[in-house]
Amino acid sequence: MSLPVSNEKDLWVSWDDYHRAIERLAMMVHDSGWKFDQVLCLARGGLRPGDVFSRIFDVPLAILSTSSYREETGTKRGDLDIGKFITMTRGSLGGRVLLLDDLVDSGVTLEKVQHHLKTNFPAVIEVKSAVIWCKACSSIRPDFYLDYLESNPWIHQPFEEYDGLRAHQLHAWLKKGEQQ
């Protein structure tokens, strides 16, 4: 299935492009020489990059749920909610932490989460942030970003196809995919 053509208003990303972007971002962080003890990914957008980084760098993965894009099938920003707890398999968040998300849009989430970490996790000695896409409209620049998007396009990520799909529709959806 071919994607629409990207332009200044819309950036269309295939699964292959998405995975290569995560790998290229990991290479960028590695090449910087900065060493970190844990990856803290912001769910939901940072889950896939967080998983890949945790495996490639062989460090523990922590997950913090945040949400601001809930209205209109995830296309309209609302108030930012930050989860009360960070999920980890053992121990607590500390040391040098790589804060990872898929993109920085307004910058509000990244700023508020960094403040949240400084306020609530004294064992964290250093935080650096990494995203695949950094929009020009952002109030903050991550320490690492793969692509700077001057025109602030809406990024159509490959997993968005699941946003409107419900469990009762799976049989028809899978059958349609087999016919292509």
N, C-alpha and C positions, 0 to 999 in steps of 0.2 A: 504494500500500500504506500503510495507516494504522499508526501506531505505538501501542504500549500507552500508557496514561495515566501520566504521571510522578507520583511521590509522594515521600514523605520517604526511602524506601529506594532508589528507582530514578529516574534522570533519563534520559529517552529523547530523543535528539537526531536530527533529520532532516538530510539533506544541506543543504537550504536554511538551516535554523537554524544549522548548523555553519559554513557559508560566511559568513552574516551576522554571526555571532559573531566570526570572524576579522577581518572588516572593521571591526566596532565596536571591537575591541581596537586595531586599527591607528589608528583615529581617536583613541582615548584617548591612545595614545602620542604621536601627532602634536600633539594639543591641549596636551600637557604642555609642549611647547617643547624637550624634551630631544633633542639631536641625537646620532646614533650613526654610526659608520663601517662597522660590519659587523653582520650578524645571525648568531648562532650558534644553530642549532636543535638540539634534542636528538631524536635518532631513537630511536624511530619516531614518537611522538606529535607532535613538533614539526615534522615534515617539511612537512606541508601549510601550517600557519601560516608557517613559515620561508620557503617558496617565495613565498607571497603578500606577506609583508612585504618580502622582497628586491626584488620587482617594484615594489610601491607606493612604497617609499622609495628605489629605485634605488641599492641598496648591495649589496656582495658577500654571498653566502650561504656560510656555513661549516656543516659538519655534524659533530656528535659523537655517536657511537653509545653509547647507554646501555641497559641492560636490567635490570629486576628482576622484571617480570611475565612469567614464562616457563611456570610450572607450571599445570596444569589449564586449558589453552587460554587462557593469559594472564589468568586471574582470581585467581591466588594469587601474592603477592609473595615473592620469594626474595632472595638476596644481590644487591647492586648491582654490576654490571660497568660500567666506564667504558672506552671504546675507548682504545687507546694513541695513536691519531693523530686529528687533526682534518682533515677533507677540505675542501679549498678549491681553486679553479682556479689561483690564483696568490698569491704572497706568503705571509705567515704572519699569524696572529691578532695583532692589535694595536689600539691606540687605544681608542675607546669602543665597547663591544660590548653589543648587546642579546641577552641569553640568553633563548631562546624555547622554550616547551613548550606542550602542550595543557592540562595541569593540574598542580596541586601537590596531592598526596595526603598522605603522611606528612611530606613536606618533606626526606626523606633525600637524594633525587637532587639537588634544587636546592642544598642545603647542600654536598654533597660535590663537585658540579661547580664551584661557586663557589670552593671551597677548591683544587680541582685547577687552575683557571685562575690563581689568585693564586700558587700554588706553581710552576707550570710555564711560564707565559707572561708574562715580565716586561714585554713590550711592550704588554700590555693595561693601560691607565691607569684605566679605569672600566668596571664591569659593572653593568647594571641588568637585572632579570628581568621577563618578561611571560608570563602564562598566561591562558587563557580562564576556567578554573574554579579557584577556590581553596577547598579544603575546610577547614572549621573545625578539623579534627584535625591540620592541618599545624603543624609546629614552626617554620615560617618563613613570612613573608608576602612574596610577590613585590612588586616595585616597582609593577607594573601588573597588575591582574586585572579581568576583566570581571564575573564573577559569584562572589559569596561564598556558599558552600553550607553553611549552618549544620548541616544534618542529615547531612552526609557521605554522600550517596547514591552508589551505583555509577552511573557515567556510561556509558550505552550509546551509543557513538558510531556513526555510520552505516557506517564502514568495518569494523566488527566482523563484518559479514556475511561477510567474506572469511576470517575466522579459522578456520572449519571447512571451508571450500571448498578442494578440491584440484583440480589440473589435469585429472585424469581425469573430474571431475564437471562441468566447464564446459559441455559440450554440453547436458546435461539442465537445468542451472541457467539457461542463456540461453534455452532453449526455454520453460521455466516462466515466465520474465520476459516473454516475448513474448505469452503467453496472458493476462496480467493486464491 
